[in-house]
Structures are given as C-alpha cells and as structure tokens.
Amino acid sequence: LGAPARLDPKLEGEDAARTVRGMLGLGDEPAVELDERFESEAGLRIFYLVRLPPKLAAFLIWSDELGACVAINRAHPAERQRWSLTHELGHFLRDRELGDVLDEG
C-alpha cells in the first residue's frame, strides 16, 4: 500500500470552509458578526488591538488559563479583519495549542 492520496489544497480548504459554515449554520449567506459567534460557540477570546505593527494582521495564542485568544489588527479594513479572524479560526480548529502569527506578507 502506498501513501494515501491527497486532495488538492484548494479543494481541502473549500471542504473545510463548508464544514465550518455548516457547523455555524451559515449556509451560503455572508459571514458577518463572526467574532460574536466564535466567542460564544467556539470559546475564542477575540481582541481588536490598535498598537500592532501594520504588517501584523492577527495572531492566535493559547494558554491553559485563558484558552485560545485571537488578536486582530484594528487598523486594518473590516473585510481584512474578518478574513484574519477566519484564518486564525482555521488554526484554532487544526491545532489550537500551536498558535499562529499572520502577517501581511
């Protein structure tokens, strides 16, 4: 037996997005007010910080005392903040204790 076949990364991402959207009951509707939903339904602690470097979009940290915390760069446009939040949610779902830093690069 060989190594298991891998899906195209784009297809894997679309499949993961459908799964999360289904869990949140979003269907195909626009994904708005995600911060409130992620806090209440996933237990994330979300902070919008004003003093992050411009190239830093968001980061995810984990501690046993606080659980998962996501910091979002408040200086970024609302659409970018929403994208950054969903990106960090993906890391939270994949391996919440690993953490992540998302920069503009």
TORKOL-817616 format. One line per field, with one value per residue: z, y, x of N, C-alpha, C in turn. Coordinates in Angstrom, 3 decimals, m for minus. Layout:
BEGIN
n_zz: (Z | ...)
n_yy: (Y | ...)
n_xx: (X | ...)
ca_zz: (Z | ...)
ca_yy: (Y | ...)
ca_xx: (X | ...)
c_zz: (Z | ...)
c_yy: (Y | ...)
c_xx: (X | ...)
This chain:
BEGIN
n_zz: (0.000 | m0.829 | m0.050 | 1.339 | m0.895 | m1.597 | m1.370 | m3.580 | m2.354 | m2.493 | m2.804 | m0.384 | 1.383 | 0.609 | 1.316 | 4.089 | 4.721 | 4.026 | 5.932 | 8.389 | 7.969 | 7.853 | 10.478 | 11.870 | 10.942 | 8.737 | 5.986 | 2.657 | 3.117 | 3.740 | 5.821 | 8.631 | 11.697 | 12.937 | 15.056 | 17.460 | 17.250 | 17.164 | 19.661 | 21.394 | 20.460 | 19.891 | 21.895 | 21.696 | 22.620 | 21.635 | 20.549 | 19.564 | 18.579 | 18.750 | 18.571 | 17.012 | 14.807 | 11.433 | 9.457 | 10.724 | 10.799 | 12.391 | 15.307 | 16.961 | 20.137 | 22.788 | 26.042 | 29.047 | 31.095 | 29.925 | 27.530 | 24.007 | 22.357 | 20.182 | 18.462 | 16.646 | 14.133 | 14.559 | 12.923 | 10.332 | 7.393 | 7.710 | 6.244 | 5.889 | 8.568 | 9.210 | 7.478 | 8.539 | 11.090 | 10.468 | 9.314 | 11.519 | 13.059 | 11.618 | 12.240 | 14.980 | 14.982 | 13.731 | 15.221 | 18.103 | 20.211 | 19.067 | 17.952 | 16.009 | 13.750 | 11.701 | 9.070 | 6.823 | 4.630)
n_yy: (m1.173 | 2.201 | 5.653 | 7.615 | 9.134 | 12.610 | 15.396 | 18.146 | 21.159 | 23.480 | 22.386 | 21.002 | 23.166 | 24.422 | 22.405 | 22.307 | 24.885 | 24.681 | 22.808 | 24.200 | 26.419 | 25.062 | 24.020 | 26.376 | 27.133 | 28.830 | 28.477 | 29.639 | 32.296 | 35.694 | 35.946 | 37.440 | 39.309 | 37.486 | 37.414 | 37.523 | 35.110 | 33.230 | 33.624 | 32.891 | 30.325 | 28.861 | 29.437 | 31.199 | 33.916 | 37.128 | 39.882 | 43.240 | 45.047 | 48.152 | 48.903 | 47.257 | 46.248 | 47.513 | 45.496 | 43.198 | 41.160 | 39.472 | 37.324 | 34.132 | 32.803 | 30.433 | 29.426 | 27.494 | 28.688 | 30.765 | 29.776 | 29.795 | 32.678 | 35.364 | 37.939 | 40.799 | 43.089 | 46.250 | 48.436 | 47.614 | 47.249 | 46.473 | 44.177 | 42.842 | 42.347 | 40.537 | 38.423 | 37.765 | 36.911 | 34.587 | 33.081 | 32.639 | 31.163 | 28.797 | 27.818 | 27.475 | 25.419 | 23.399 | 22.988 | 24.002 | 24.558 | 25.165 | 27.752 | 30.861 | 33.318 | 35.838 | 37.609 | 40.447 | 39.768)
n_xx: (0.829 | 0.519 | 1.303 | m1.389 | m3.732 | m3.681 | m5.858 | m6.369 | m4.997 | m6.633 | m9.185 | m9.351 | m9.376 | m11.786 | m13.563 | m13.169 | m14.069 | m16.800 | m17.581 | m17.176 | m18.848 | m21.277 | m21.386 | m21.738 | m24.163 | m24.388 | m24.746 | m24.863 | m24.927 | m23.733 | m20.874 | m21.064 | m20.602 | m18.925 | m17.128 | m18.625 | m20.024 | m17.920 | m16.824 | m18.949 | m19.713 | m17.384 | m15.688 | m13.558 | m11.414 | m11.494 | m9.675 | m9.372 | m6.785 | m5.034 | m2.380 | m0.733 | 1.922 | 1.800 | 2.135 | 1.362 | m1.310 | m2.939 | m2.957 | m2.810 | m2.935 | m2.435 | m3.294 | m3.339 | m4.756 | m6.298 | m7.266 | m7.942 | m6.841 | m7.361 | m5.837 | m6.600 | m5.696 | m6.741 | m6.384 | m6.603 | m8.719 | m12.258 | m13.078 | m10.644 | m10.020 | m12.044 | m11.362 | m8.864 | m9.627 | m11.125 | m9.109 | m7.424 | m9.200 | m9.215 | m6.641 | m7.024 | m8.935 | m7.476 | m5.044 | m5.059 | m3.270 | m0.877 | m0.670 | m0.370 | 0.933 | m0.098 | 1.016 | 1.109 | 2.627)
ca_zz: (0.000 | m0.905 | 0.780 | 0.999 | m1.877 | m1.008 | m2.158 | m3.954 | m1.185 | m2.667 | m2.512 | 1.056 | 2.007 | 0.352 | 2.114 | 5.482 | 4.834 | 4.035 | 7.224 | 9.430 | 7.695 | 8.257 | 11.943 | 12.354 | 10.371 | 7.844 | 4.602 | 1.715 | 3.444 | 4.123 | 7.164 | 9.385 | 13.151 | 13.270 | 16.353 | 18.492 | 17.112 | 17.534 | 21.115 | 22.087 | 20.014 | 19.863 | 23.101 | 21.445 | 23.183 | 20.492 | 20.906 | 18.458 | 19.139 | 17.929 | 18.518 | 16.327 | 13.607 | 10.252 | 8.705 | 11.507 | 10.620 | 13.525 | 15.845 | 17.835 | 21.205 | 23.634 | 27.369 | 29.818 | 31.928 | 29.136 | 26.325 | 22.745 | 22.228 | 18.858 | 18.380 | 15.287 | 13.947 | 14.382 | 11.885 | 9.025 | 6.986 | 8.304 | 5.474 | 6.215 | 9.940 | 9.143 | 6.862 | 9.517 | 12.138 | 9.977 | 9.137 | 12.835 | 13.467 | 10.994 | 13.069 | 16.238 | 14.756 | 13.336 | 16.331 | 18.911 | 21.115 | 18.306 | 17.760 | 14.646 | 13.521 | 10.301 | 8.653 | 5.502 | 3.585)
ca_yy: (0.000 | 3.444 | 6.767 | 7.995 | 10.215 | 13.908 | 16.277 | 19.446 | 22.044 | 24.372 | 21.596 | 20.759 | 24.418 | 24.609 | 21.408 | 22.775 | 26.058 | 24.186 | 22.147 | 25.220 | 27.181 | 24.209 | 23.974 | 27.663 | 27.374 | 29.980 | 28.203 | 30.476 | 33.710 | 36.393 | 35.628 | 38.681 | 39.172 | 36.230 | 37.466 | 37.151 | 33.673 | 32.446 | 33.713 | 32.136 | 28.937 | 28.160 | 29.754 | 32.072 | 35.268 | 37.930 | 41.239 | 44.131 | 45.859 | 49.316 | 49.147 | 46.199 | 46.727 | 47.467 | 44.241 | 42.094 | 41.136 | 38.808 | 36.174 | 33.217 | 32.210 | 29.517 | 29.125 | 26.666 | 29.544 | 31.585 | 29.107 | 30.385 | 34.126 | 35.879 | 39.395 | 41.296 | 44.457 | 47.156 | 49.424 | 47.045 | 47.382 | 45.479 | 42.924 | 42.181 | 41.853 | 39.341 | 37.361 | 37.380 | 36.142 | 33.247 | 32.390 | 32.184 | 30.099 | 27.570 | 27.312 | 27.034 | 24.124 | 22.419 | 22.693 | 25.206 | 24.839 | 25.537 | 29.191 | 31.335 | 34.752 | 36.127 | 38.941 | 40.869 | 39.166)
ca_xx: (0.000 | 1.264 | 0.843 | m2.764 | m3.850 | m4.003 | m6.706 | m5.832 | m5.144 | m7.785 | m10.382 | m9.357 | m9.803 | m13.217 | m14.271 | m13.109 | m14.946 | m18.180 | m17.815 | m17.304 | m20.074 | m22.386 | m21.412 | m22.240 | m25.480 | m24.310 | m25.111 | m24.117 | m25.130 | m22.499 | m20.382 | m20.895 | m20.635 | m18.270 | m16.461 | m19.601 | m20.319 | m16.740 | m16.667 | m19.994 | m19.839 | m16.105 | m14.932 | m12.400 | m11.366 | m11.067 | m9.282 | m9.019 | m5.709 | m4.686 | m0.937 | 0.007 | 2.627 | 0.922 | 2.242 | 0.806 | m2.763 | m3.588 | m2.244 | m3.530 | m2.134 | m3.181 | m2.761 | m4.270 | m5.582 | m7.213 | m7.746 | m7.492 | m7.017 | m7.027 | m5.683 | m6.832 | m5.202 | m7.880 | m6.081 | m6.907 | m10.129 | m13.162 | m13.041 | m9.378 | m10.150 | m12.901 | m10.571 | m7.838 | m10.296 | m11.451 | m7.823 | m6.985 | m10.112 | m8.716 | m5.540 | m7.619 | m9.572 | m6.478 | m4.142 | m5.232 | m2.159 | 0.312 | m0.640 | m0.097 | 1.076 | m0.439 | 1.450 | 0.628 | 3.461)
c_zz: (0.000 | 0.058 | 0.384 | 0.022 | m1.172 | m1.951 | m2.554 | m2.760 | m1.292 | m2.348 | m1.023 | 1.801 | 1.820 | 1.175 | 3.586 | 5.690 | 4.869 | 5.382 | 8.322 | 9.221 | 8.101 | 9.777 | 12.522 | 11.806 | 9.412 | 6.444 | 3.682 | 2.005 | 3.814 | 5.577 | 7.901 | 10.876 | 13.606 | 14.642 | 17.475 | 18.452 | 17.556 | 19.038 | 21.820 | 21.712 | 20.015 | 21.083 | 22.877 | 22.234 | 22.089 | 20.939 | 19.647 | 19.017 | 18.191 | 17.758 | 17.930 | 15.149 | 12.383 | 9.481 | 9.447 | 11.438 | 11.844 | 14.101 | 16.809 | 18.877 | 22.064 | 24.991 | 28.103 | 30.635 | 31.120 | 27.982 | 25.095 | 22.703 | 20.834 | 18.960 | 16.917 | 15.228 | 13.610 | 13.262 | 10.481 | 8.689 | 7.545 | 7.562 | 5.781 | 7.634 | 9.963 | 8.552 | 7.847 | 10.625 | 11.667 | 9.736 | 10.477 | 13.376 | 12.868 | 11.778 | 14.409 | 16.078 | 14.430 | 14.500 | 17.240 | 19.795 | 20.383 | 18.155 | 16.318 | 14.682 | 12.038 | 9.974 | 7.244 | 4.358 | 3.145)
c_yy: (1.247 | 4.478 | 7.142 | 9.170 | 11.498 | 14.674 | 17.512 | 20.382 | 22.993 | 23.630 | 21.277 | 21.992 | 24.667 | 23.639 | 21.828 | 23.961 | 25.628 | 23.551 | 23.187 | 26.044 | 26.377 | 24.132 | 25.253 | 28.000 | 28.553 | 29.709 | 29.046 | 31.962 | 34.371 | 36.094 | 36.929 | 38.388 | 37.852 | 36.255 | 37.035 | 35.648 | 32.833 | 32.495 | 32.828 | 30.656 | 28.162 | 28.471 | 30.595 | 33.365 | 36.133 | 39.361 | 42.007 | 45.144 | 46.974 | 49.502 | 47.990 | 46.807 | 46.582 | 46.151 | 43.040 | 42.155 | 40.566 | 37.772 | 35.415 | 32.710 | 31.355 | 29.446 | 28.295 | 27.529 | 30.275 | 30.850 | 29.806 | 31.866 | 34.542 | 37.396 | 39.794 | 42.741 | 45.376 | 48.173 | 48.906 | 47.244 | 46.218 | 44.142 | 42.141 | 41.625 | 40.553 | 38.169 | 36.858 | 36.528 | 34.728 | 32.424 | 31.820 | 31.098 | 28.770 | 26.965 | 26.792 | 25.645 | 23.035 | 22.013 | 23.904 | 25.539 | 25.274 | 27.046 | 29.561 | 32.832 | 34.967 | 37.523 | 39.206 | 40.221 | 37.868)
c_xx: (0.881 | 0.721 | m0.585 | m2.775 | m4.262 | m4.909 | m5.914 | m6.021 | m6.333 | m9.080 | m10.490 | m9.846 | m11.286 | m14.053 | m14.295 | m14.041 | m16.413 | m18.527 | m18.045 | m18.573 | m21.304 | m22.514 | m21.999 | m23.619 | m25.512 | m24.830 | m24.243 | m24.274 | m23.800 | m22.142 | m20.077 | m21.065 | m20.015 | m17.632 | m17.402 | m19.884 | m19.139 | m16.498 | m17.690 | m19.997 | m18.530 | m15.249 | m13.690 | m12.537 | m10.751 | m10.838 | m8.936 | m8.031 | m5.295 | m3.182 | m0.141 | 0.763 | 1.725 | 0.974 | 1.661 | m0.717 | m3.472 | m2.636 | m3.132 | m2.554 | m3.048 | m2.505 | m3.804 | m5.224 | m6.658 | m7.864 | m7.195 | m7.835 | m6.562 | m6.938 | m5.785 | m6.340 | m6.377 | m7.641 | m6.406 | m8.383 | m10.969 | m13.124 | m11.765 | m9.424 | m10.961 | m12.130 | m9.525 | m8.439 | m10.609 | m10.186 | m7.358 | m7.910 | m9.667 | m7.564 | m6.053 | m8.236 | m8.552 | m5.585 | m4.085 | m4.044 | m0.889 | 0.436 | m0.290 | 0.081 | 0.856 | 0.040 | 0.992 | 1.411 | 2.903)
